């Protein structure tokens, strides 16, 4: 008889899509998956900014506690929500193939963001989007927007915002790509570390790590290693308020890493783009370039 695998996930529509996709892949490998949804503190507290109650790490932490209790065998996350430093008893054991990592502009009237008048309100809660958006369109007003995709679209319909920025991967996975007015290029809006990647977390010991690894997508795992590797160089200096982004691309064995760090409310920012054939070498070089450019003044 095949081994049962309990898959812990948040209960949002997108999180359930991700967990069910993992379940489908595990079933194809002969396992008997069961999706176990959790409603985390961050899901319950939609009335306050996410950063004020601990950031996206709250979504991960409560699933990690379920792993430690052995209530679940694996936890499924959007990699962009996983802190760059996780406790030693856990490991990111596998990654599904990356979806489109770009950010999407959503306007119910299909207005290009460049056509908005001064003072128009754009919804986004991500510090790295806020910092990059200010540089692109300094005359726009940027307000926090929280909730799942449906909640955010409904807030647009209610007239609370003139448009919003969401991850294109999430919209596409939910069959909502028709809501997308346009895409930001990677050069315009550098994606969050791990954006578009579904990660599977397990305890470091035990056989669940091997089970998860059976559905790993190695090129995506390499991208995750490079992107998270840059942020890990900062240790615990980064938090949910940090306006930073790292993105890796690959071309014929060459790894190109782009990094962005900006001020949460100011105008200063740093961008770095370097290429190497060795992952550890390019991680080190990007970090050194950031240091030389004065990044510690932005993250301290």
C-alpha positions in Angstrom: 0.0 0.0 0.0 1.3 3.5 -0.9 2.3 5.8 2.0 -0.2 8.5 3.0 1.1 12.1 2.9 -0.7 14.9 4.8 -0.2 18.3 3.1 -0.5 21.3 5.3 -1.6 24.6 3.7 -3.3 27.8 4.4 -7.0 27.8 3.4 -7.0 30.6 0.9 -8.1 29.8 -2.7 -4.5 30.2 -4.1 -2.9 28.2 -1.2 -5.3 25.4 -1.8 -4.6 25.4 -5.5 -0.9 25.1 -4.7 -1.5 22.3 -2.2 -3.7 20.4 -4.6 -1.1 20.7 -7.3 1.5 19.2 -4.9 -1.1 16.4 -4.1 -1.6 15.7 -7.8 2.2 15.3 -8.4 2.6 13.1 -5.3 -0.3 10.9 -6.4 1.4 10.5 -9.8 4.4 9.1 -7.8 2.3 6.5 -6.0 1.6 8.4 -2.7 -1.8 8.9 -1.1 -2.0 12.7 -0.4 -4.5 14.4 1.9 -4.8 18.2 1.9 -5.1 19.7 5.5 -6.0 23.4 5.5 -5.2 25.8 8.3 -6.5 29.2 9.0 -3.5 31.1 10.3 -3.4 34.3 12.5 -2.4 36.3 9.4 -5.5 35.1 7.6 -7.8 35.9 10.5 -6.4 39.5 11.0 -7.3 41.2 7.7 -8.0 44.4 9.5 -4.4 45.5 10.1 -1.3 45.8 7.9 0.4 42.4 7.7 3.8 43.7 8.8 2.4 44.9 12.1 1.5 41.4 13.2 4.6 39.6 12.1 4.5 39.7 8.3 4.2 36.8 5.9 6.4 34.6 8.1 3.3 34.1 10.3 1.8 32.0 7.5 4.9 29.8 7.5 5.4 29.6 11.3 2.1 28.1 12.1 2.5 25.4 9.5 6.0 24.7 10.8 4.4 24.2 14.3 2.1 21.6 12.7 5.1 19.9 11.2 6.8 19.7 14.6 3.6 18.3 16.2 3.6 15.7 13.3 0.1 16.8 12.5 1.2 17.1 8.9 4.0 15.5 6.8 4.8 18.4 4.5 3.9 22.1 4.3 3.2 23.9 1.0 4.1 27.6 0.7 4.4 30.4 -1.9 8.2 30.7 -1.7 8.1 34.5 -1.7 6.3 34.2 1.7 9.0 32.0 3.3 11.6 34.0 5.4 15.1 33.7 4.0 16.2 32.2 7.3 14.2 29.2 8.6 14.9 27.1 11.7 17.5 24.3 11.4 14.9 21.6 12.0 13.2 22.4 8.7 14.3 22.2 5.1 12.8 23.3 1.8 12.9 19.9 0.2 11.3 20.6 -3.2 10.0 23.2 -5.6 7.5 23.0 -8.3 8.3 24.5 -11.7 8.3 28.2 -11.6 5.3 30.1 -13.1 5.6 33.6 -14.6 7.4 35.6 -11.9 6.4 39.1 -13.1 4.1 41.5 -11.4 0.8 42.4 -13.0 -1.1 45.7 -13.2 -4.8 45.3 -12.7 -7.2 48.1 -13.6 -10.9 47.3 -13.9 -11.2 50.0 -16.6 -8.1 48.6 -18.4 -6.3 51.9 -17.9 -2.5 51.7 -18.3 -0.8 52.7 -15.1 1.2 55.4 -17.0 -2.1 57.1 -17.9 -3.3 57.6 -14.3 -3.6 61.2 -13.1 -1.4 62.6 -10.3 -2.7 61.4 -6.9 -4.4 58.2 -8.3 -4.4 55.5 -5.7 -2.6 52.2 -6.3 -2.9 49.2 -4.0 0.0 47.1 -2.9 1.3 46.0 0.4 4.8 44.8 -0.7 7.6 47.1 0.4 9.7 46.3 -2.6 6.8 47.1 -5.0 6.2 50.4 -3.2 9.9 51.4 -3.4 10.1 50.5 -7.1 6.7 52.1 -8.0 7.7 55.4 -6.4 10.7 55.5 -8.7 8.6 54.8 -11.7 5.5 56.9 -10.9 6.3 59.3 -8.1 3.0 61.2 -8.5 0.9 58.2 -7.7 -0.4 57.5 -4.1 0.4 54.1 -2.8 -1.9 52.5 -0.2 -1.8 49.1 1.5 -4.2 46.4 0.2 -4.7 43.1 1.9 -6.7 40.0 1.3 -6.9 37.2 -1.2 -7.3 37.8 -5.0 -11.1 38.0 -4.8 -11.0 40.5 -1.9 -8.5 42.7 -3.7 -10.5 42.7 -6.9 -13.6 43.5 -4.9 -11.8 46.5 -3.3 -11.1 47.8 -6.8 -14.7 47.3 -7.7 -15.7 49.3 -4.6 -13.7 52.2 -5.9 -11.1 52.2 -3.1 -8.2 52.0 -5.5 -7.6 53.0 -9.1 -5.7 49.8 -9.7 -3.5 47.3 -7.9 -0.3 45.3 -8.4 -0.5 41.5 -7.9 1.7 38.6 -8.8 0.8 37.3 -12.3 1.5 33.7 -11.2 -1.3 33.8 -8.6 -3.9 35.3 -11.0 -3.0 32.8 -13.7 -3.2 29.8 -11.4 -6.7 30.9 -10.3 -7.8 31.3 -13.9 -7.9 35.1 -13.5 -5.4 36.1 -16.1 -8.1 38.0 -18.0 -8.1 40.5 -15.1 -4.5 41.5 -16.0 -4.3 44.8 -17.8 -0.5 44.7 -18.4 2.7 43.2 -17.0 5.7 45.0 -15.5 9.0 43.9 -17.1 11.6 42.4 -14.8 13.7 45.5 -15.4 10.8 47.8 -14.3 9.7 45.9 -11.2 12.1 43.3 -10.0 10.1 40.3 -8.6 10.2 39.2 -5.0 12.7 36.4 -4.1 10.9 33.2 -5.0 7.9 34.8 -6.8 6.0 32.3 -8.8 7.6 29.3 -7.0 5.7 26.7 -4.9 7.9 25.4 -2.1 7.5 22.2 -0.1 8.8 22.3 3.5 9.5 19.2 5.6 11.3 18.3 8.8 15.0 17.8 8.1 15.0 14.3 9.5 12.7 11.5 8.4 11.4 10.2 5.1 9.1 13.1 4.2 12.1 15.0 2.8 12.7 12.2 0.3 9.0 12.0 -0.6 8.9 15.7 -1.4 12.1 15.5 -3.4 10.5 13.1 -5.7 8.6 15.9 -7.3 11.3 18.6 -7.3 12.0 20.7 -10.4 15.8 21.1 -10.4 16.0 24.3 -12.5 13.5 26.0 -10.2 15.4 24.7 -7.1 18.6 26.3 -8.5 16.8 29.7 -8.9 15.5 29.4 -5.3 19.0 28.6 -4.1 20.5 31.7 -5.8 17.8 34.2 -4.9 17.5 33.1 -1.3 21.3 32.8 -1.1 21.7 36.6 -1.6 19.2 37.4 1.2 20.7 34.8 3.5 24.0 36.8 3.4 22.2 39.5 5.4 21.3 37.0 8.2 18.6 38.4 10.4 18.9 42.0 9.2 16.0 41.7 6.8 12.4 41.6 7.9 8.9 42.1 6.4 9.5 45.8 6.2 12.6 45.4 3.9 12.2 46.7 0.4 14.3 44.2 -1.4 14.0 41.8 -4.4 16.3 39.2 -6.0 15.7 37.4 -9.2 17.7 34.7 -11.1 17.6 33.8 -14.8 19.6 31.2 -16.7 21.0 31.1 -20.2 23.2 28.3 -21.5 24.8 27.6 -18.2 25.2 31.2 -17.2 23.4 32.5 -14.1 22.3 36.1 -14.0 21.3 37.5 -10.7 19.5 40.9 -10.3 19.0 42.5 -6.9 17.2 45.6 -5.7 17.2 47.3 -2.3 15.4 50.5 -1.6 14.2 52.7 1.3 10.7 52.0 2.5 9.7 55.7 2.3 12.7 57.5 0.9 14.1 57.7 -2.6 17.4 55.9 -2.4 17.8 52.5 -4.0 20.5 50.2 -5.3 20.3 47.8 -8.3 22.9 45.2 -9.1 23.0 42.8 -12.1 25.9 40.2 -12.4 26.4 36.9 -14.2 28.5 33.9 -13.5 28.5 30.2 -14.3 28.8 29.2 -10.6 25.9 29.8 -8.2 27.9 30.4 -5.1 30.3 32.8 -6.9 27.5 34.9 -8.3 25.7 35.0 -4.9 29.0 36.3 -3.3 29.6 38.8 -6.0 26.1 40.3 -5.9 26.3 40.6 -2.1 29.8 42.2 -2.3 28.5 44.7 -5.0 25.5 45.6 -2.8 27.9 46.2 0.2 30.1 48.4 -2.0 27.0 50.4 -3.0 26.1 51.1 0.6 23.3 48.6 1.1 23.7 48.5 4.8 22.5 52.1 5.1 19.2 50.8 3.6 18.7 47.7 5.8 20.1 48.8 9.2 
